[in-house]
């Protein structure tokens, strides 16, 4: 297994494990000298699926592979249904 430097990962295209383009790696978040998460600049149609956000932070545990591309687990992404469920019933 080849180990990559964080600087080699910046700008790599990010895809979900179902093959959908998600964006590009923008930054690594470190905690106690370990990678805690990745800031991803969202691109394409994924932006509309996550409420128009330009970027998200994906915890490192949801990264499946880092190579020529970055593959994340799709369950790491917020779903539109989960946002609706969080709204209190009296506000609907």
Rosetta constraint file for C-alpha pairs under 8 A:
AtomPair CA 4 CA 8 HARMONIC 6.27 0.50
AtomPair CA 4 CA 9 HARMONIC 7.13 0.50
AtomPair CA 5 CA 9 HARMONIC 6.87 0.50
AtomPair CA 6 CA 10 HARMONIC 6.76 0.50
AtomPair CA 6 CA 28 HARMONIC 7.26 0.50
AtomPair CA 9 CA 25 HARMONIC 6.91 0.50
AtomPair CA 9 CA 66 HARMONIC 7.93 0.50
AtomPair CA 10 CA 24 HARMONIC 7.73 0.50
AtomPair CA 10 CA 25 HARMONIC 5.26 0.50
AtomPair CA 10 CA 26 HARMONIC 5.68 0.50
AtomPair CA 10 CA 27 HARMONIC 6.52 0.50
AtomPair CA 11 CA 24 HARMONIC 5.32 0.50
AtomPair CA 11 CA 25 HARMONIC 4.99 0.50
AtomPair CA 11 CA 26 HARMONIC 6.05 0.50
AtomPair CA 12 CA 24 HARMONIC 5.45 0.50
AtomPair CA 12 CA 25 HARMONIC 5.57 0.50
AtomPair CA 12 CA 68 HARMONIC 7.23 0.50
AtomPair CA 12 CA 69 HARMONIC 5.84 0.50
AtomPair CA 12 CA 70 HARMONIC 6.56 0.50
AtomPair CA 13 CA 21 HARMONIC 7.66 0.50
AtomPair CA 13 CA 22 HARMONIC 7.68 0.50
AtomPair CA 13 CA 23 HARMONIC 5.83 0.50
AtomPair CA 13 CA 24 HARMONIC 4.46 0.50
AtomPair CA 13 CA 25 HARMONIC 6.64 0.50
AtomPair CA 13 CA 69 HARMONIC 5.39 0.50
AtomPair CA 13 CA 70 HARMONIC 6.11 0.50
AtomPair CA 14 CA 21 HARMONIC 6.27 0.50
AtomPair CA 14 CA 22 HARMONIC 5.37 0.50
AtomPair CA 14 CA 23 HARMONIC 5.11 0.50
AtomPair CA 14 CA 24 HARMONIC 5.24 0.50
AtomPair CA 14 CA 25 HARMONIC 6.72 0.50
AtomPair CA 14 CA 40 HARMONIC 7.81 0.50
AtomPair CA 14 CA 69 HARMONIC 6.01 0.50
AtomPair CA 14 CA 70 HARMONIC 4.56 0.50
AtomPair CA 14 CA 71 HARMONIC 5.81 0.50
AtomPair CA 14 CA 72 HARMONIC 7.23 0.50
AtomPair CA 15 CA 19 HARMONIC 5.79 0.50
AtomPair CA 15 CA 20 HARMONIC 5.40 0.50
AtomPair CA 15 CA 21 HARMONIC 4.51 0.50
AtomPair CA 15 CA 22 HARMONIC 5.09 0.50
AtomPair CA 15 CA 23 HARMONIC 7.14 0.50
AtomPair CA 15 CA 69 HARMONIC 7.28 0.50
AtomPair CA 15 CA 70 HARMONIC 6.16 0.50
AtomPair CA 15 CA 71 HARMONIC 4.98 0.50
AtomPair CA 15 CA 72 HARMONIC 6.34 0.50
AtomPair CA 16 CA 20 HARMONIC 5.31 0.50
AtomPair CA 16 CA 21 HARMONIC 6.61 0.50
AtomPair CA 16 CA 22 HARMONIC 6.54 0.50
AtomPair CA 16 CA 71 HARMONIC 5.49 0.50
AtomPair CA 16 CA 72 HARMONIC 4.91 0.50
AtomPair CA 16 CA 73 HARMONIC 5.80 0.50
AtomPair CA 16 CA 74 HARMONIC 5.32 0.50
AtomPair CA 17 CA 64 HARMONIC 7.78 0.50
AtomPair CA 17 CA 71 HARMONIC 5.93 0.50
AtomPair CA 17 CA 72 HARMONIC 5.85 0.50
AtomPair CA 17 CA 73 HARMONIC 5.40 0.50
AtomPair CA 17 CA 74 HARMONIC 6.08 0.50
AtomPair CA 18 CA 74 HARMONIC 7.21 0.50
AtomPair CA 21 CA 43 HARMONIC 7.63 0.50
AtomPair CA 21 CA 44 HARMONIC 7.23 0.50
AtomPair CA 21 CA 46 HARMONIC 7.70 0.50
AtomPair CA 22 CA 42 HARMONIC 5.81 0.50
AtomPair CA 22 CA 43 HARMONIC 5.88 0.50
AtomPair CA 22 CA 44 HARMONIC 7.02 0.50
AtomPair CA 22 CA 46 HARMONIC 5.92 0.50
AtomPair CA 23 CA 40 HARMONIC 6.28 0.50
AtomPair CA 23 CA 41 HARMONIC 5.41 0.50
AtomPair CA 23 CA 42 HARMONIC 4.31 0.50
AtomPair CA 23 CA 43 HARMONIC 4.48 0.50
AtomPair CA 23 CA 44 HARMONIC 7.25 0.50
AtomPair CA 24 CA 40 HARMONIC 5.53 0.50
AtomPair CA 24 CA 41 HARMONIC 5.30 0.50
AtomPair CA 24 CA 42 HARMONIC 6.72 0.50
AtomPair CA 24 CA 43 HARMONIC 7.47 0.50
AtomPair CA 25 CA 38 HARMONIC 6.94 0.50
AtomPair CA 25 CA 39 HARMONIC 6.23 0.50
AtomPair CA 25 CA 40 HARMONIC 4.66 0.50
AtomPair CA 25 CA 41 HARMONIC 6.34 0.50
AtomPair CA 26 CA 38 HARMONIC 7.52 0.50
AtomPair CA 26 CA 39 HARMONIC 5.49 0.50
AtomPair CA 26 CA 40 HARMONIC 5.36 0.50
AtomPair CA 26 CA 41 HARMONIC 5.98 0.50
AtomPair CA 27 CA 38 HARMONIC 5.88 0.50
AtomPair CA 27 CA 39 HARMONIC 5.04 0.50
AtomPair CA 27 CA 40 HARMONIC 7.16 0.50
AtomPair CA 28 CA 35 HARMONIC 6.66 0.50
AtomPair CA 28 CA 36 HARMONIC 7.71 0.50
AtomPair CA 28 CA 37 HARMONIC 6.12 0.50
AtomPair CA 28 CA 38 HARMONIC 4.62 0.50
AtomPair CA 28 CA 39 HARMONIC 6.18 0.50
AtomPair CA 29 CA 35 HARMONIC 5.88 0.50
AtomPair CA 29 CA 36 HARMONIC 5.52 0.50
AtomPair CA 29 CA 37 HARMONIC 5.06 0.50
AtomPair CA 29 CA 38 HARMONIC 5.78 0.50
AtomPair CA 29 CA 39 HARMONIC 7.26 0.50
AtomPair CA 30 CA 34 HARMONIC 5.40 0.50
AtomPair CA 30 CA 35 HARMONIC 4.56 0.50
AtomPair CA 30 CA 36 HARMONIC 5.28 0.50
AtomPair CA 30 CA 37 HARMONIC 7.14 0.50
AtomPair CA 31 CA 35 HARMONIC 6.31 0.50
AtomPair CA 31 CA 36 HARMONIC 5.78 0.50
AtomPair CA 35 CA 60 HARMONIC 6.61 0.50
AtomPair CA 36 CA 59 HARMONIC 6.05 0.50
AtomPair CA 36 CA 60 HARMONIC 5.55 0.50
AtomPair CA 37 CA 57 HARMONIC 6.26 0.50
AtomPair CA 37 CA 58 HARMONIC 5.41 0.50
AtomPair CA 37 CA 59 HARMONIC 4.03 0.50
AtomPair CA 37 CA 60 HARMONIC 4.51 0.50
AtomPair CA 37 CA 61 HARMONIC 7.93 0.50
AtomPair CA 38 CA 57 HARMONIC 5.37 0.50
AtomPair CA 38 CA 58 HARMONIC 5.21 0.50
AtomPair CA 38 CA 59 HARMONIC 6.34 0.50
AtomPair CA 38 CA 60 HARMONIC 6.54 0.50
AtomPair CA 39 CA 55 HARMONIC 6.72 0.50
AtomPair CA 39 CA 56 HARMONIC 5.69 0.50
AtomPair CA 39 CA 57 HARMONIC 4.37 0.50
AtomPair CA 39 CA 58 HARMONIC 6.41 0.50
AtomPair CA 40 CA 55 HARMONIC 5.38 0.50
AtomPair CA 40 CA 56 HARMONIC 5.44 0.50
AtomPair CA 40 CA 57 HARMONIC 6.13 0.50
AtomPair CA 40 CA 58 HARMONIC 7.24 0.50
AtomPair CA 41 CA 54 HARMONIC 5.89 0.50
AtomPair CA 41 CA 55 HARMONIC 4.33 0.50
AtomPair CA 41 CA 56 HARMONIC 6.80 0.50
AtomPair CA 42 CA 46 HARMONIC 6.59 0.50
AtomPair CA 42 CA 47 HARMONIC 5.79 0.50
AtomPair CA 42 CA 53 HARMONIC 7.36 0.50
AtomPair CA 42 CA 54 HARMONIC 5.35 0.50
AtomPair CA 42 CA 55 HARMONIC 5.01 0.50
AtomPair CA 42 CA 56 HARMONIC 7.14 0.50
AtomPair CA 43 CA 47 HARMONIC 6.08 0.50
AtomPair CA 43 CA 54 HARMONIC 7.64 0.50
AtomPair CA 45 CA 49 HARMONIC 6.91 0.50
AtomPair CA 46 CA 50 HARMONIC 6.50 0.50
AtomPair CA 47 CA 51 HARMONIC 6.59 0.50
AtomPair CA 47 CA 52 HARMONIC 4.78 0.50
AtomPair CA 47 CA 53 HARMONIC 5.83 0.50
AtomPair CA 47 CA 54 HARMONIC 6.56 0.50
AtomPair CA 48 CA 52 HARMONIC 4.75 0.50
AtomPair CA 48 CA 53 HARMONIC 7.67 0.50
AtomPair CA 49 CA 79 HARMONIC 7.64 0.50
AtomPair CA 49 CA 80 HARMONIC 7.06 0.50
AtomPair CA 50 CA 77 HARMONIC 7.74 0.50
AtomPair CA 50 CA 78 HARMONIC 6.53 0.50
AtomPair CA 50 CA 79 HARMONIC 7.10 0.50
AtomPair CA 50 CA 80 HARMONIC 7.05 0.50
AtomPair CA 58 CA 62 HARMONIC 6.83 0.50
AtomPair CA 58 CA 63 HARMONIC 7.89 0.50
AtomPair CA 58 CA 76 HARMONIC 6.66 0.50
AtomPair CA 58 CA 77 HARMONIC 7.92 0.50
AtomPair CA 59 CA 63 HARMONIC 7.51 0.50
AtomPair CA 59 CA 76 HARMONIC 7.80 0.50
AtomPair CA 62 CA 72 HARMONIC 5.68 0.50
AtomPair CA 62 CA 73 HARMONIC 5.24 0.50
AtomPair CA 62 CA 75 HARMONIC 7.94 0.50
AtomPair CA 62 CA 76 HARMONIC 6.07 0.50
AtomPair CA 63 CA 70 HARMONIC 7.54 0.50
AtomPair CA 63 CA 71 HARMONIC 6.05 0.50
AtomPair CA 63 CA 72 HARMONIC 4.42 0.50
AtomPair CA 63 CA 73 HARMONIC 6.21 0.50
AtomPair CA 64 CA 70 HARMONIC 7.87 0.50
AtomPair CA 64 CA 71 HARMONIC 5.45 0.50
AtomPair CA 64 CA 72 HARMONIC 5.35 0.50
AtomPair CA 64 CA 73 HARMONIC 6.36 0.50
AtomPair CA 65 CA 69 HARMONIC 7.88 0.50
AtomPair CA 65 CA 70 HARMONIC 5.87 0.50
AtomPair CA 65 CA 71 HARMONIC 5.13 0.50
AtomPair CA 65 CA 72 HARMONIC 7.18 0.50
AtomPair CA 66 CA 70 HARMONIC 4.66 0.50
AtomPair CA 66 CA 71 HARMONIC 6.51 0.50
AtomPair CA 72 CA 76 HARMONIC 7.47 0.50
AtomPair CA 78 CA 82 HARMONIC 6.88 0.50
AtomPair CA 78 CA 83 HARMONIC 7.75 0.50
AtomPair CA 79 CA 83 HARMONIC 6.92 0.50
AtomPair CA 80 CA 84 HARMONIC 6.71 0.50
AtomPair CA 81 CA 85 HARMONIC 6.36 0.50
AtomPair CA 82 CA 86 HARMONIC 6.46 0.50
AtomPair CA 83 CA 87 HARMONIC 7.03 0.50
AtomPair CA 87 CA 91 HARMONIC 6.91 0.50
AtomPair CA 87 CA 92 HARMONIC 7.37 0.50
AtomPair CA 88 CA 92 HARMONIC 7.07 0.50
